[in-house]
Amino acid sequence: MSMKTTMLYLYVETPLHAGVGSGLSSIDLPIQRERATQYPMIQGSGIKGKLRAAAEELTEREQAPFSDYQVVNIVFGPKNGNEHAGALIVGDARILLFPVRSLNGVFAYTTSYDVLSRFTRDLNRGNGTIDWKLPEEKLAEGTAHVTQNSRVAINNNIVLEEFSFEAKTDPAVDRIAEWLATNTLPQKGATQADEYGYWRNKVKDSLVILPDEDFRDFVVNATEIITRIKIDRDKKTVASGALWTEEHLPTDTLLYVPIYATDARKTKEIGNKKVPEMLAEDALVTQQQTRVSKRQTIEQERGQEAWSCVKNIKKLEKKEQQEYRSLARSLNSMIQINGLAQTLGFLKAKGKNKDDKGQPKKNAHYYLLEHLTHWMHQHFNTAITDASDAKNDGLLIWVLDKDTFSADYRRATTECLAFGRWLSRFAEAELSENTSSTNDTGGEVGNG
């Protein structure tokens, strides 16, 4: 029976919890980890289930290659599991790049000799090809390898979290970073905007190869911990004892998944000979088409629009960039503290500046309201009047309209918060920072 292989890459766009149930440590719901290394991982059964769900969604829409459930059953196996196994075998997701907070460059993509060596072995097993080798110089304690034009190194040093490393450049790291950017992250399609261009460039100038022990310590101790509560539906208060913590893989983590395919176990008769319903290479093609069809997620669309907004702000003067950066970073806290309507009203009121000649002048508040309004018009509700040169308050008017239902208002709040996270991330990474101790972001907008 023939075997074909490929590699699936998972890029974490929002904090990801692939749990194992209750834990015995201080974290109530930890993530899945390898036994020996304690590296984060995701079991292959969960990934295969998600791929099957995506295939079944295509089947419901009668979209190729899964135009009927027969193809789904051949690739993934029938649901009852008694007739035959599926042709697709999904391995566990393993860590490849882990984001760690950096004193310079916001964060670094970290990896290690152990992780890259395992990745090379898994890729070679699938007949994959790489054109790079690990740096020959072994890492001493307290040192790290970086690219030659590293954004995270300062004076030949890197500070990750509260730990300092001596930065050593090596051309081999540049070749590794270039290969990862080209082969593991989505590339620009012929008809698509290049929403991952920033992240591919980020890998090229922010890759750090750490000593194995230090990398292990970061993936164990630098994950994201979120505290959650349960609300009593009747009393609208916190339910007694319903407080727990969840561990998540942080945004911008990269994992890889080995995918294997065999000839279909289900056979058909051609003449007097039984042959597989589907060959191994065809099973891999259907799996890859499932991934492509799901690639353009709403999170990617938010990121693409936010990136476009921040790029336009970057063309403005430094002071205006600083104001927008500060305002974008505080947007979500203002919405959570004061509500969406009051926050929009605050942006509208503060966006009434005039120039020396008494003509209306756009400022950071005006631009932020304009960006929110445009996004919500395009991707939430076309009843919201889009922003234009003359007006930018279509979202505010819609929120205050008596015909806007409370459920729509809540969904709009959630969407603005989701879009605001992308604006904050890109603004912090790309715009000039205001070094003054005060700024007029509002906080409690009633006092702005």
C-alpha positions as MATLAB code, in Angstrom:
seq = 'MSMKTTMLYLYVETPLHAGVGSGLSSIDLPIQRERATQYPMIQGSGIKGKLRAAAEELTEREQAPFSDYQVVNIVFGPKNGNEHAGALIVGDARILLFPVRSLNGVFAYTTSYDVLSRFTRDLNRGNGTIDWKLPEEKLAEGTAHVTQNSRVAINNNIVLEEFSFEAKTDPAVDRIAEWLATNTLPQKGATQADEYGYWRNKVKDSLVILPDEDFRDFVVNATEIITRIKIDRDKKTVASGALWTEEHLPTDTLLYVPIYATDARKTKEIGNKKVPEMLAEDALVTQQQTRVSKRQTIEQERGQEAWSCVKNIKKLEKKEQQEYRSLARSLNSMIQINGLAQTLGFLKAKGKNKDDKGQPKKNAHYYLLEHLTHWMHQHFNTAITDASDAKNDGLLIWVLDKDTFSADYRRATTECLAFGRWLSRFAEAELSENTSSTNDTGGEVGNG';
ca = [
       0.000    0.000    0.000;
       1.472    3.330   -1.066;
       1.964    6.190    1.384;
       2.072    9.912    0.580;
       2.953   12.686    3.020;
       2.709   16.445    3.424;
       3.060   18.990    6.211;
       0.267   21.138    7.652;
       1.220   24.345    9.489;
      -0.962   25.864   12.200;
      -0.508   29.571   12.973;
      -2.264   30.701   16.139;
      -4.172   33.937   15.475;
      -6.032   34.069   18.804;
      -5.086   32.371   22.118;
      -5.616   28.624   21.662;
      -6.685   26.186   24.379;
      -6.260   22.520   23.467;
      -6.904   21.120   26.914;
      -6.469   17.879   28.822;
      -9.148   18.400   31.469;
      -8.421   19.353   35.056;
      -4.824   19.819   36.146;
      -3.063   19.314   39.461;
      -0.975   22.497   39.327;
      -2.021   26.097   39.984;
      -3.645   26.141   36.512;
      -7.071   24.521   36.581;
      -7.249   23.728   32.844;
      -3.764   23.261   31.356;
      -2.947   22.668   27.674;
      -1.739   19.434   26.097;
       1.998   18.821   26.454;
       4.513   16.178   25.492;
       5.436   13.911   28.380;
       9.238   14.003   28.059;
       9.926   17.543   26.817;
       6.896   19.426   28.210;
       6.591   21.147   24.814;
       3.024   22.229   23.935;
       1.284   19.969   21.415;
      -2.171   19.238   19.982;
      -3.274   15.641   19.581;
      -3.819   14.548   15.998;
      -7.320   13.230   16.660;
      -8.560   16.752   17.426;
      -6.957   18.174   14.280;
      -8.423   15.410   12.129;
     -11.844   16.078   13.626;
     -11.560   19.760   12.714;
     -10.511   18.901    9.156;
     -13.489   16.545    8.853;
     -15.853   19.250   10.106;
     -14.495   21.626    7.465;
     -14.956   18.934    4.783;
     -18.546   18.298    5.869;
     -19.242   22.016    5.695;
     -18.051   21.985    2.071;
     -20.292   18.987    1.436;
     -23.344   20.852    2.710;
     -22.543   23.617    0.221;
     -21.862   21.010   -2.487;
     -18.429   22.508   -2.992;
     -15.530   20.555   -4.531;
     -13.671   18.415   -3.685;
     -16.205   17.224   -1.081;
     -19.309   17.348   -3.260;
     -20.865   14.402   -1.405;
     -20.392   12.507    1.858;
     -18.952    9.518    0.002;
     -15.681   11.412   -0.499;
     -15.659   12.499    3.168;
     -16.072    8.887    4.289;
     -13.280    7.689    1.980;
     -10.809   10.308    3.233;
     -11.733   10.416    6.941;
     -13.561    7.114    7.436;
     -17.284    6.495    8.039;
     -18.713    7.813   11.290;
     -19.673    4.379   12.585;
     -16.086    3.215   12.063;
     -17.053   -0.396   11.356;
     -16.766   -0.521    7.577;
     -13.221    0.713    6.979;
     -10.641    3.226    8.191;
     -10.063    6.552    6.473;
      -7.237    7.140    4.029;
      -5.936   10.164    5.953;
      -3.649    9.869    8.976;
      -3.024   13.048   10.998;
      -0.048   13.312   13.335;
       0.218   15.416   16.485;
       0.874   19.150   16.126;
       4.357   19.995   17.397;
       5.812   23.347   18.351;
       8.030   25.117   15.803;
       8.039   28.816   16.773;
       6.991   30.278   20.132;
       6.485   34.041   20.649;
       8.222   35.581   23.656;
       7.990   39.199   24.797;
      11.088   41.161   23.803;
      12.471   44.464   25.064;
      13.025   45.471   21.433;
      10.763   44.577   18.501;
       7.689   43.767   20.693;
       8.248   39.987   20.579;
      10.616   37.404   19.157;
       9.883   34.129   17.388;
      11.901   31.663   19.466;
      12.913   28.106   18.679;
      15.781   25.784   19.600;
      18.250   23.254   18.185;
      16.113   20.420   19.522;
      12.902   21.719   17.925;
      14.524   22.456   14.551;
      16.277   19.083   14.525;
      12.992   17.263   15.163;
      11.288   19.320   12.490;
      14.020   18.454    9.988;
      13.655   14.766   10.801;
       9.856   14.856   10.414;
      10.124   16.794    7.143;
      12.710   14.411    5.697;
      10.519   11.443    6.634;
       7.903   12.901    4.336;
      10.403   13.425    1.519;
      10.342   17.184    2.122;
      13.316   19.317    1.189;
      15.160   22.050    3.054;
      18.078   24.154    1.878;
      19.484   25.099    5.269;
      21.490   23.610    8.109;
      21.653   24.547   11.745;
      24.508   26.847   12.827;
      27.642   24.812   13.432;
      28.632   26.779   16.540;
      26.917   25.278   19.549;
      25.152   27.654   21.908;
      26.748   28.306   25.250;
      24.647   29.154   28.276;
      23.253   32.667   28.073;
      23.733   33.030   24.298;
      21.334   32.918   21.363;
      21.599   32.926   17.572;
      19.823   35.729   15.666;
      19.540   36.962   12.094;
      22.076   39.496   10.835;
      19.488   42.306   10.699;
      17.703   41.345   13.889;
      15.062   43.756   15.231;
      15.099   42.180   18.692;
      18.819   42.538   19.401;
      20.232   45.664   21.066;
      23.996   46.130   21.315;
      24.564   42.403   20.776;
      22.095   41.494   23.509;
      18.517   40.242   23.613;
      16.135   40.679   26.538;
      13.283   38.145   26.502;
      10.810   38.555   29.348;
      13.260   39.412   32.176;
      16.142   37.285   30.863;
      19.150   38.605   28.942;
      21.060   36.672   26.261;
      24.186   37.466   24.292;
      23.119   37.742   20.628;
      25.319   36.032   18.042;
      24.599   36.513   14.360;
      24.980   33.674   11.905;
      24.104   33.525    8.163;
      22.583   30.085    8.783;
      19.875   31.716   10.910;
      18.976   34.031    8.018;
      18.566   31.031    5.710;
      16.359   29.270    8.259;
      14.223   32.389    8.755;
      13.857   32.877    4.991;
      12.781   29.253    4.528;
      10.261   29.408    7.387;
       8.752   32.654    6.080;
       8.406   31.206    2.583;
       7.199   27.686    3.418;
       5.252   27.796    6.682;
       3.171   30.987    6.448;
       0.438   31.747    3.868;
       1.765   33.389    0.724;
       0.053   36.144   -1.228;
      -2.514   34.757   -3.671;
      -3.050   36.158   -7.145;
      -6.345   37.790   -6.145;
      -5.813   38.178   -2.375;
      -4.391   40.959   -0.275;
      -1.086   40.093    1.384;
      -2.338   40.028    4.977;
       0.554   37.805    6.101;
       3.292   39.958    4.565;
       4.026   41.612    7.910;
       4.408   38.284    9.708;
       6.677   36.791    7.055;
       8.966   39.803    7.383;
       8.715   39.517   11.170;
      10.024   35.937   11.043;
      12.965   37.078    8.912;
      14.128   39.753   11.358;
      12.912   38.425   14.728;
      13.900   34.753   14.716;
      15.905   33.674   17.780;
      17.431   30.215   18.291;
      17.743   29.607   22.030;
      19.549   26.952   24.061;
      17.270   23.927   24.482;
      16.786   24.396   28.239;
      15.882   28.074   27.913;
      13.369   27.386   25.140;
      11.752   24.673   27.256;
      11.474   27.072   30.197;
       9.746   29.681   28.026;
       7.165   27.273   26.578;
       6.427   26.024   30.103;
       6.283   29.367   31.931;
       5.428   32.005   29.283;
       2.101   30.724   28.000;
      -1.025   32.831   28.357;
      -3.119   32.297   31.498;
      -6.731   33.532   31.422;
      -8.950   33.707   34.486;
     -12.634   32.987   33.862;
     -15.839   33.132   35.865;
     -19.351   31.766   35.458;
     -22.347   34.101   35.713;
     -25.543   32.932   37.417;
     -28.183   33.433   34.706;
     -30.916   34.335   37.179;
     -29.015   36.557   39.622;
     -26.569   37.970   37.056;
     -23.791   37.582   39.599;
     -20.726   35.337   39.761;
     -21.780   31.783   40.568;
     -20.371   30.482   43.837;
     -17.069   28.666   43.345;
     -17.134   29.259   39.572;
     -13.680   30.812   39.209;
     -10.988   29.022   37.252;
      -7.869   29.572   35.168;
      -7.186   28.355   31.628;
      -3.841   27.991   29.897;
      -3.603   29.034   26.249;
      -0.984   28.941   23.535;
      -0.254   32.623   22.856;
      -1.098   34.385   19.625;
       1.606   34.011   16.911;
       2.637   30.493   17.930;
       3.511   28.254   14.957;
       3.033   24.481   15.002;
       3.472   21.816   12.336;
       1.435   18.648   11.712;
       2.693   15.654    9.670;
      -0.109   14.431    7.376;
      -0.004   10.942    5.849;
      -2.325    9.363    3.298;
      -2.694    5.789    2.064;
      -4.728    4.371   -0.758;
      -8.379    4.244    0.273;
      -9.364    1.214    2.337;
     -12.685    1.151    0.525;
     -12.399   -0.623   -2.817;
     -14.375   -0.862   -6.037;
     -14.361   -3.467   -8.770;
     -13.014   -2.675  -12.217;
     -13.438   -5.778  -14.324;
     -12.468   -8.632  -12.034;
     -10.020   -6.565  -10.006;
     -10.573   -4.664   -6.779;
      -8.899   -1.246   -6.695;
      -8.963    1.559   -4.117;
     -11.757    4.121   -4.412;
      -9.072    6.836   -4.081;
      -5.295    6.814   -4.346;
      -3.056    8.256   -1.634;
      -2.039   11.339   -3.648;
      -5.697   12.135   -4.342;
      -6.509   11.917   -0.621;
      -3.779   14.454    0.104;
      -5.102   16.798   -2.580;
      -8.581   16.826   -1.048;
      -7.127   17.519    2.409;
      -5.042   20.424    1.057;
      -8.045   21.901   -0.738;
      -9.961   21.787    2.525;
      -7.228   23.901    4.143;
      -7.148   26.434    1.292;
     -10.894   26.918    1.339;
     -10.807   27.765    5.065;
      -7.679   29.932    4.965;
      -9.341   33.323    4.614;
     -10.893   33.457    8.077;
     -12.627   36.431    9.640;
      -9.560   36.935   11.841;
      -7.386   37.289    8.773;
      -9.829   39.786    7.307;
      -9.727   41.820   10.523;
      -5.944   41.724   10.493;
      -5.804   42.734    6.839;
      -8.095   45.743    7.383;
      -6.296   46.819   10.580;
      -2.934   46.568    8.818;
      -4.251   48.795    6.028;
      -5.526   51.348    8.560;
      -2.214   51.499   10.427;
      -0.231   51.795    7.190;
      -2.283   54.881    6.289;
      -1.698   56.391    9.744;
       2.027   55.734    9.324;
       2.023   58.283    6.477;
       1.028   61.059    8.899;
       3.266   63.236   11.055;
       4.994   61.688   14.063;
       2.742   63.442   16.594;
      -0.402   62.133   14.923;
       1.094   58.619   14.833;
       1.820   58.811   18.558;
      -1.727   59.948   19.352;
      -3.290   57.192   17.249;
      -0.988   54.552   18.775;
      -1.942   55.564   22.304;
      -5.638   55.760   21.442;
      -5.725   52.411   19.611;
      -4.019   50.664   22.528;
      -6.634   51.982   24.964;
      -9.665   51.461   22.683;
     -10.748   48.081   24.040;
     -10.407   49.113   27.671;
     -12.570   52.184   26.965;
     -15.249   50.008   25.351;
     -15.184   47.515   28.221;
     -15.311   50.212   30.911;
     -17.708   52.704   29.334;
     -19.593   50.763   26.690;
     -19.484   51.012   22.901;
     -21.917   53.931   22.540;
     -20.103   56.221   25.003;
     -16.733   55.348   23.485;
     -17.955   56.207   19.980;
     -19.453   59.436   21.314;
     -16.131   60.287   22.932;
     -14.264   59.714   19.655;
     -16.811   61.860   17.822;
     -16.541   64.722   20.331;
     -12.731   64.678   20.381;
     -12.510   64.537   16.586;
     -13.762   68.113   16.069;
     -10.377   69.826   15.890;
      -9.856   72.765   13.531;
      -6.718   74.036   11.865;
      -5.293   77.566   12.047;
      -7.765   78.744    9.391;
     -10.777   77.398   11.259;
     -11.284   74.485    8.859;
     -12.125   70.980   10.162;
      -8.963   68.975   10.803;
      -8.783   65.214   11.171;
      -6.995   63.903   14.236;
      -6.368   60.500   15.839;
      -9.879   60.350   17.341;
     -11.438   61.129   13.965;
      -9.364   58.476   12.176;
     -10.093   55.776   14.756;
     -13.854   56.373   14.535;
     -13.557   56.367   10.752;
     -11.713   53.030   10.791;
     -14.239   51.409   13.115;
     -17.147   52.683   11.047;
     -15.690   51.480    7.761;
     -14.942   48.010    9.116;
     -18.388   47.600   10.670;
     -20.103   48.756    7.481;
     -18.151   46.302    5.336;
     -18.218   43.224    7.580;
     -20.992   43.605   10.151;
     -24.076   45.482    8.922;
     -24.445   47.380    5.664;
     -27.179   49.451    7.323;
     -24.331   51.310    9.013;
     -23.452   54.305    6.845;
     -19.869   53.953    5.646;
     -17.269   56.560    6.527;
     -16.584   59.244    3.929;
     -14.634   62.474    3.659;
     -17.614   64.360    5.071;
     -18.824   62.029    7.834;
     -17.424   59.259    9.974;
     -20.229   58.727   12.507;
     -22.370   56.116   10.727;
     -21.599   53.511   13.397;
     -22.489   55.919   16.203;
     -25.787   56.820   14.549;
     -26.635   53.133   14.078;
     -25.795   52.311   17.706;
     -28.047   55.108   18.979;
     -30.930   54.307   16.597;
     -34.084   53.203   18.413;
     -34.539   50.363   15.891;
     -31.182   48.765   16.770;
     -31.861   45.697   18.904;
     -29.894   45.072   22.086;
     -28.655   41.744   20.691;
     -27.225   43.576   17.664;
     -25.591   46.109   19.984;
     -23.901   43.319   21.940;
     -22.673   41.655   18.765;
     -21.388   45.010   17.505;
     -19.500   45.486   20.768;
     -17.899   42.057   20.423;
     -16.901   42.763   16.822;
     -15.405   46.172   17.668;
     -13.359   44.554   20.449;
     -12.096   41.874   18.057;
     -11.133   44.468   15.440;
      -9.649   46.669   18.174;
      -7.226   43.934   19.198;
      -5.732   43.933   15.702;
      -5.564   47.730   15.578;
      -3.801   47.794   18.941;
      -1.298   45.122   17.932;
      -0.298   46.753   14.651;
      -0.291   50.287   16.066;
       2.030   49.219   18.885;
       4.372   47.476   16.463;
       4.481   50.059   13.666;
       3.709   53.576   14.930;
       5.950   55.999   16.782;
       5.710   55.775   20.560;
       4.748   58.792   22.663;
       7.395   59.152   25.366;
       5.466   61.793   27.337;
       3.844   60.733   30.584;
       0.363   61.984   29.751;
      -2.028   61.362   26.886;
      -5.675   62.092   26.208;
      -7.083   58.656   25.526;
     -10.067   59.110   27.741;
     -10.028   56.109   30.088;
     -13.318   56.953   31.778;
     -14.696   58.733   28.747;
     -17.054   60.815   30.800;
     -13.987   62.599   32.160;
     -12.185   62.912   28.799;
];
